[in-house]
Amino acid sequence: MKTLRSGSWREESGETPLVTRSRAIDAVSFRAVLSAFDSPRAVWTAPGEPTVVGCEAAATLVADREAEDRFAAVREAADDLFAAFDAGATPDPARPRLFGGFAFHDDHDPDGEWDGFPAGYFFLPRVQVARDGEDAWLTVTAVDPGDPDAVEERLDSLTEELRALPAPGPTADPPGVVERRPTTSKAEWRDQVDDALERIAGGDLQKVVLAQALGVSLESPLSTPDALARLRSTYPDCYRFLVDPGDGGRSFFGATPERLVSLSGRELETEALAGSTGRGDTPEEDEWLARDLLESEKDVHEHQLVVEAIREQLSPYAASIRTGQRTIRKLDSVQHLRTPLSAELVDVEHVLDLVEALHPTPAVGGLPPDLAWRTIRETETFDRGWYAAPVGWFDAAGNGTFAVAIRSAVASGTDATLFAGAGIVADSDADREWDEVQLKYRPMLDTLE
């Protein structure tokens, strides 16, 4: 673990003089904020939560592949960072948060398209703008500013800067896709699925999620603020995110329907999202597809594997786990089986403990986890990087929300790579799973072409 903190750092004290000040401001365009400030940058929009944009870094926490436990390393560094925390009178929606995420694999090497995205990365924004309904706040954070009044002065100047930002024009059209470069041909996919089915028939592996990557060349450079605006229009109820570390010039963004975990005090919420079908061309066809999904033996079996695995993963931390009713989660181009789960925790103090316990869920990894991970490693021909991994935020109290970074892409300039996968169980059909993967590319393709 290396901890980088902007400004001077009193190493001899062992404490971080972290100062935060906030105030209510007039509503401001997040597209304008993203365009006005330097990287690192982050955007987080989740159902029932304030929308937050963070820019520039007061502090950066990085866990590389050599970290023995990257989740614990990030948590320990964050605890050190917040050890001497002067938050002033900061309202709850404006509280400072660390934004970032983790790679899918522990030994991830940040190379190629994932340059700048290590095994674990979080930053504490120097400038944070939050909006909750009609209310908005500006939060300024500094590490060891010397005089807390300097933070107040910076808050004053930034308030004026935000007020003077020009209103952005209409959301730009997608840049256009001029070339597609799939990592996996249909014949290769059939071979991969056949190999997975043989392993499942052997009796040890129950399920594995195999993924594909699709490289695309764009007609013009991608504007991630505009891409996020298009995703907001099409997927308003999804977890929309952007992580732009600055290193390597690449951005990771998406609109995922899948929450990994939320923690507020002792209350945990999560969900199982597995089993998919398309949307109908008419309301009648759409309803028929939904009923067929709810009654599909293959999809219900796959879904129930995920539900039971999540319950097992949470059992050491909760006195009781509540499982809601299985329903259909409808998105623009696909619909999923969804089961909500909640619990009151008895033995956990930080959301990162739960992230470590739950990642990867069988919805993106498989069962048993170790065998599924090995199968993924031996089968897939590309680096998942941060795809299907935890992305989100946490605060000084250890509360936070993380989503599973599916329906996502990593992009730089006129190049982007999209990711999608499908769960393979005993009675999976390779061609049907191929079609499902192509369907899952649609959210990101639609925002690019």
N, C-alpha and C positions, 0 to 999 in steps of 0.2 A: 504494500500500500504506500503510495506517496500522497502527501497532502500539500496542495499548492494554495497559498492564500495571497491575494493581492494586498498591496500596502505593506507596512512594516509588521513584523510578527515577533512578539516577545517570547522567544523560545525559552529564555531562562525562567519565565513565570509559570509555564505549563498551563496557562489559561489564555483563552482567546477573548480579548475585549471586543465583543461583537455588539454593535450598536445599530438599532433599527428604529426608524421613525416613519409614521404613516399619516396621511390625511385624505379626507374625501375630496374628490375632484369631479369636474364635469366629465360626462361620458366622452370617450375618445376611441377612434377607430384602431382596432388591434393591427390591421394591415399597416396603418400609418406608423404605429409604434415599432413594429418589426422592421420597417424600412428605415427608421430614424436611428436605431442603435446597432452597435456592433455585436458580433458573436462573442461568446456563446449566447444562443437564444433558445427559448422553449415556449411552447404553447400547450395548455392543458384545458380541455373542455370535456366535462363528464356530466351525465344526467344527475340533477339534484345538487350540483356543486357550482361554486363560482367559476367563471372562466378566467384563467390567469395567463398572462404573458410575462416572461422573465427575460431580461437582456443583460449582457455583460456579467462579469463574475466578481463577486466579493470574495468567494472562496470556491475551490475546486477539489473534489475528492475523486481519486482514481485508484481502482484495484486492477492490477494486471494479472496475467495468467499464472504468475508464480505465487499469488496469494493463496495461502492454505485454505482459507474460507473467505471468499470475496464478500459475501453478505455480512458476515461478522466484522470484516475489516472496514467496510463502509460505515457500518453502525458505530463502531468504536471511534472512527475518525470524526463522525458527526457529533458524537457525545462530547468529544474534546472541543469541537468547534463551538458547541452551544454551552460550554461549561460556565462561561461568564457572559451571560446574555442580557443585554439591556434593551428590552423591546418597547419601552415607553408605554403609552396608552394606545396600543395597536388593536384595532377591532379584529374580530375573529376572521372574517373573509380576507383581510389584508395581511395576515400573519406571514412571516417569511417562510419559504418552503425550499427544500432542495429538490431539484428536478433532474431526472436522468433515467438510467435503466441499466440492464445487464445483458450480456450476450447469452445465447441459448446454451452454449457449452462452456464449462468451467475453463477449459484450456484454449479458449478463443484467442486467435492471433489477429490483432487489428491491422490487416493488410488489404491491399487491393481496394475493392469498392467499400470495404469497411475501415479504411484508413481514418483514424481519429476516433474510432469507437472501440475502446478497450473492453475487457471482461466486465468491468463495472465502472460507471462514470456518473457523477452528480455535480451540479454546480448550484451555488447559492447566488441568486441574481442580485446585482447591485441596484438594478431598477426593476421593480415589479408593479404591474398594473393589473388589478383584479376588478371584475364586474359581476355583480349579483343582482339580477333584475335591472332596475333603473339606477342602482347605486354603483359607484365606482370609487376606487381608492388607488392612490400612488404610495408605494412603499420603497424607501431607500435604505440600503444596508451597507455598512462599512465595517471592515476588520481593523481594529486599532486606529480609529481616526484621530487619536490624540485628544481632541476637544469634541465632546458630543454636540456642541453648537455647530460644528462644521457639517454634521449630518443634517441639522435643521436648515442650514444655509443651502446645502445641496438640494434638499427637499423644496425649498422656495424656488430655486433656479429651475429645477426640473418641472415644477408645476407650470411655470411660465413657458418653458419649452414645449410641453405637451399642449398647452392652450394655443400655441402658435402653429402647431402642425397643420399643414393644409389637409383638407378633406380629400381622401383618395378618390380617384375616378371609379367608373364601373369596373367590376371584376373582369380581368382579361380573359379572353377565350383560351382554351387549352392550347399548348404549344404545338401539338400535332406530332404523331408518331410516324417516322419515315422508315424505320427498320425494326424488326423484331428478331431477337436471338435467343431462342429457348435453350435451356441447358439439357433438356431431356426430350428425345423423340418419342413418338407414340410406341414404337417397337421397343425402345429401351424401357419405357414405363411398364409395358406389359411384362418384360423380363423382371423388373424390380418387384412388381406386385406378385408375380409367380413365385419369386424367391421368398418374399415375405409370407405368402400362404403356405409354402413348404415348412418354414420355421414354425408357423402357428400350428400346422398339422402335427409337428413333432411333439407338441404338448406343453412346452414351457412358455412360449410367447403367446399372449392372448390378443394383443392389439399393437399395431405400430402405425404412427402417422408419417407418411412419406410426403415430401414436399418437392416442388419444382421452383426454379427461378427463371424469370423472363427478362433478359436485357433488352432495352429499347433505346433507339436513337431518336432525339427530338428535333423538330424543325427549327425551334428557337429555344434559348435557355429557359429553364423552368423558374418561375416565380413561386416559391413555396407559400408566401402569403396569399396569392391568388388561388393556388391549389387548395389550400385549407378553406378558403371561402367557398369554393365549388363543392368541397366535401361537406361543408356545413349545410349547404342548400339541399344536398341529396341524402345525407345521413345525419339528420339533426339529433337523433337519439343515441348515436354511437359515442365511443370514447375517442375523441379526435386529439391528435398529439403531434408535436414537432419537437425534435431534439437536434440542435445544430451546435456541436461542440466548437466549431471554428477550425480545429485542426483538420487538415486535409480538404477543407472546403466542401464537405458533404453534409447533407441533411437527411434525417430519417423521419418520416412522417406517415400518417395513416388515419384510418377511421375504423376502429375495431369494435365489433359488437360484444366482445368478451371481457368481462371484468375478472381479474385474478383474485383480488381481495381489497376490501375497504376496512379500515379499523378506525373507530372513534371511541376513545375510552376503552371500555371492555367489550363493546359491541362490534362483532365481525359480520360482514356480508360478503358472499361470494356466489358463484353460480356454475352450473355445468352447462356447457354449450357444445353439443355434439349431435350429429345426424342432420343431414342437409338435403334440400331439394330446391328446384327453381321456383320462379314466380309464374303465375298463369297469365295468358294474354287477355283473359276475361275474368271478372269476379268469380264466376262459376268454376272455371278451370283452376283458379288460384285456391279456392276453397277445397276442391277435389285433391289438389296436390298436398295441401296441409293435412287433410284427413288421412291420405295415403301415407304421409310421413309419420303421423301419430300411430298408425296401425302397422307400420313396417317392422317386421320381426328383426331384420338386420339392423336398422337404425335405432330401434328402441334398445336392443341388446348393447350396441356400441355406446349409446347414451347412458345406460344404467351402469356400465363399467366405469364411466367417468364419475357419476354420482357417488358410487360406493367407494371409489378411490379417494375422492375429496373428503368424504366422511372419515375414512381411515386416517388420512393425513392430518386432519384437524383433531382427532380424538385425544391426543396427548395434551391439548391446550384448552379443551372445553368440557364443562360438566355435562352439557347437553347440546345436541345439534338439531336444529329445526330444518326439515326438508319441505319445501313448498310443492305446489302442484306442477307437473310437467305441462308446458304450454308450447305454443309456436311463437318464435321470435321472427317477425317479418321485416326484411330489409328490402332495399330497392330491387336487387336482382336475385336474391336468395332468401330462403327461410330455413330456420334451424329449430331443433328441439332445444328447449331451455328449461332448467329446473333451478330455482333459487334456493340457496342455503344460508342460514344465519346461525349465530351462536353467541353465547356470553362466555367470555374467556376467563379462565382461572389461573393460568400460568404462562402469561406472555406480556411483555411490556413494550414491544416495538413491532410495527408493521413489517419490518424486514425479517423478523423471525418467521412470520407467516409466509412471506414471499419465498423464503428459502424452503419452508416445509411444503409448499404447494407447487413450486416450479420443478419440472414441467408437469402440468396436469395431463392426464391421459388424452385430453382433447387435442394436444399438440405434440405429445411424446409417445405414450403407449403404456402397456402393462405386460409384465412388471417393468418398472422404470429402467433398471439397469440393462435388461435385455433389449428393451426398446431403444435406448440410447445407443447401444452397440450396433443394433441393426441399422439405425439411421446413419451412423458413422460409416458403416461398411457398404451402404447402399447409395446414399446421395452423393452426387458428383460436384457439389458446390458448398460454399461456406454459408450456413444459415446466418451467421453474425448475430444481429439483434432481432431477427425475424422470429416470431412466436415466443419471444422472451418477455420478461417483466419490464414495463416502462411506466413511469408515473412520478409520484412525489411523496415526500414525508416532511414532517415539521419537527420542532424541538421537543415536543411531547411524545414523539413516536407514532402519532396518528398519520394516516395517509391513505392513498388509493393507488393501486397498480392495475393496469390492464395487460392483457396478453396481446403482444404486438403482431397480430395478424392483419390482413387487408392493408398492407403496408408497402413502402418502397423506400429505397435509399437512392439519392439523386445528387448530381453535381453538374451544373451547366446544361449541356444537351444530352447527357447520359443518365439513365435511371435503370434500376433493377427492381422488379416486382417479385413477390413471393406468394405462393399458395400451396395448400396441401390437402390431403384426404386421409381419413382413418381407414386402415386395412384390418378387417376382422375375418373370421373363418369363411364366411360366405360372400366376401367382397368380389365384385366383378371389375376387372382392370379397365374395361372400356367405360363403364359407368363412373368409376373413380376418376378417370381421365376427364370426362365431361364435367365432373364436379370441380376439379381444379381449374379448368378454363372458366367456369362460372365465377369462381372466387377471385379471378384476376380482374373481373369487370369493374369493381369500385375504383381501383387505381387507374386502370386503362381509361375509364370514362373521364377522369380528371386530367388525363394527359393528351387524349386525342379527340 
